[in-house]
Amino acid sequence: MELSTAILAWTSLAIVVAVLPGPDVLLVLGHSARGGQRAGLLAVAGTTTGGLWYMLLCGFGFLSVLTASPTLYAIVKTGGALYLAYLGFNLIRGAIVPPVKSDTRRELSTPFRQGLLTNLLNPKIALFYLAALPQFVGHGPAAPYIGMGLIAIHYAVGGVWLSSLALGMGRASGLVKATPAWRWAEGLLGAAFMGLAGKLALERN
């Protein structure tokens, strides 16, 4: 496959994958609804920063290490499931008992940190790249570097989509945040995180 064709095909795939609901989408929507556009964009920044990790793994040929070791994969998967469950629990608790206002600097660091950790602790991302990238990069000496570029495209597309969600939800949050419907929505969002955590934990290695 020619490089230009591969980039076009990969970008099309990246668009489809980006719009599918997952932990990153839920996290950005949650922070945007709770903290406004700035909080949502910080969550997007954390998620896209996680892409640098996968680019490095691809560039140095370490992506396959994660799936080659069942123990390592299980550790990352369990950590990711526990972290998603923790996020879901906090959302449900916040829906029942509104949290006390905390330090502003801490509030701003939380979305970025959660976006980054949610991305890093999701081994399914590595599995996706291992399954899809070889079809686009081939097996030559330049394959790892082409793979890094394609991963960058994937995260760029995802960043644009998530940013649009953050801006839209952040603008709408002012209209619904003070209503009882928001607390129900926050609880449902927490339940969705708990469901994703259970799905990840029960998935076979």
N, C-alpha and C positions, 0 to 999 in steps of 0.2 A: 504494500500500500504506500503510495506517495505521501510525503509528509503533509502537503497541503490538504490532501483528501483526508488523511488521518486526523488532522486538526479540526476540520469541518465536521467530520463524523463524531469525534470526541466531544466537541462543543455541543452538538445536538443532544448527545447522550447526557452531558452534564446538565443541560437545561431540564431534561426530564427528571433526572435524579434530584436536582435542587428543589423542585416544586413539590416533591413527595413529602408528606408530613413525617417528621422524625423528632428526636430530642432537641436538635438545634432550632427547629421551627418553633416548637413549644416553648423553649427557653426564651427565645427572642420575643415571642408574643407575650409571655408572662411578664418579663421585665419591662417591656414597652407599656403594657397595660397598667402595671403597678407604679413604675417610676418615670414614665414618659419617654419621649423620643431619645433623649440622651442615654438613659439606661439601656434602652433597646439597642442602640448603636454600639454601646460598650460591649454588650453581649455578642454582637456580630463581630466586633474586633477580636474578642477572645476566641470565638469559633474559627475565624479565618487565620489567626495566629497559629492555631493547632495544625494548619496545613503545612507550615514550615517544617514541623516534625516529620510528617509523612513524606515531604519532599526530600529531606535528608536521609530518611530510611531507604527511599527508592534510589537516591543517588549513590549510596554506599552499599546497596544490595542487601539491606537488612530486613526488607519487608517480609521476606519468606521465613525469617527466623521466628516471627511471632506465631505463625501457623504451623511451623515445623515442630515446635515444642508444645505438646499438649498441656504441660504444666504451666508454662508461661502464658499460654492463651487462656487457660482457666483462671489464672490469677488476675489478668487484665479484665476478663469478662466479669468475674465476681466483683472486682473493684468498681467497674462501670455500673453494674446492676445495683450495688449498694449505694453508689452516689446518686443515681437516678431516684432510688427509693427515698433517699434523704431529702432531695429536692422536692419530691412529691409530698412527703410528710410535712415539710415546712409550709408548702402552699396550702395544704388542707388545714393545718393548724392556724395559719394566718386568716383563712376564711372563717374559722370558728371564733378565734380570739385575735382581733387586730393587733399587729406587733407595735411595740413601743418605738417611737421615733429614735433612730440611732445616729451616730456620728456621720456627717455628710461624706467625709473621705472614705469611710468604710462602705457606705451605701454605693459609692461610685466604683469602688474596687470589686465589689461582689459580682456584678454582671460579667465583667471581663474574666474574672477567675472562674466563674461557673461555666462560661462559654468555653474557655480553654480546657478545663478538666473534663467536661462532657464530651468534647471532641477527642481528647487524648485517651480516654478510658473506654472508647468504643471500638473493639477489635473488628467489628463488621466493616469498618472503613478500610482497614488493611486487607480484609478478605475481598472486598469489592475491587480494590486496585490490583490485587494479585490475579483475580479472575479476568478483569477487563483490559488492563494495560497491555499485556502481551499481544493482543489482537491489533493494537494500534502502533506499537513501538518496534515490533520485530525482535530479533535476537542479536543484532550487531553490537559492536563496542560502544556505539552512541546511544543504545537503548535506554540505559539508566538516566541519561541527561534529557532525552526526549520525554521519558516518563516524568521527570521532575517538572518539565514545562507543561505537560498535560495536567498534572496535579494542580499546578498553579492556575491553569485555565478553569479547572473544576471549582476551585475555591473562589476565584474571581467571579464566576457566574453565580455561585452560591451567595457570595457577599452582596452582590447587587440585588438578588432576590430577597435575602434576609433584611437588607437595609430598607427596601421598599415596604416590607412588612412592619419593620420597626417604626418607620415614619408614619405609616397609615394607622397602626394601632396606637401609637403614642398620641396622635392627634385625636383619635376617638376616645381615648381613655378619660379625658377631661369630662366627657359627657356622661359616662357610665360609672365612673369610679365611686361616686358618692351614693350610688343607688344599691339597694339590696341585691339586684341582679348581678352586680360585680362580684359579691362574695360567693354567690352560687357558681359563677364562671371560674373564680379562683379555685374553688373546691373541685370542680370538674377538671381543671387543668392539672391539679395535684393528682387526681385519680388517674389521669392519662399518663403522668410520669410513673406512677406506681405500676400501671399496666405495662409500660415499656420496660421497666425494671424486671418485672416477672418474666416477660417474654425473653429478655436477654439472658436472665439467669437460667431459664429452663432450656435454652437452645443448646443443642448438642455441639460439642467441640468439633 
